[in-house]
């Protein structure tokens, strides 16, 4: 996500929320949230941000920490330095080297193998 639009909301770096967050538009989480997220737009868990709960949205980008399941209609990106524990379901899932993951994946997978014949 990394780009804010007028229909995006932000949970600031010093915020610590408990409860369910739902609505239209996107959500950027810079602080911590203990509860589920269900929004119609993209979700971004920024570096330093943390979510303990399930996340659903149009897409997901994780640079911080997620402990819970994520279900998105679009892509899920786990960035280097991120920590994710839970299930990931999206149209595509990208996990960068340097991230820490303990996940169950649910997506269409196309694997290309290079090797000796």
Secondary structure, 3 states (H helix, E strand, C coil): CCCCCCCEEEECCCCEEECCEEECCEEEECCEEECCEEECCCEEECCCCEEECCEEECCEEECCEEECCEEECCEEEECCCCEEEEEEECCEEEECCCCEEEEEEECCCCCCCCCCC
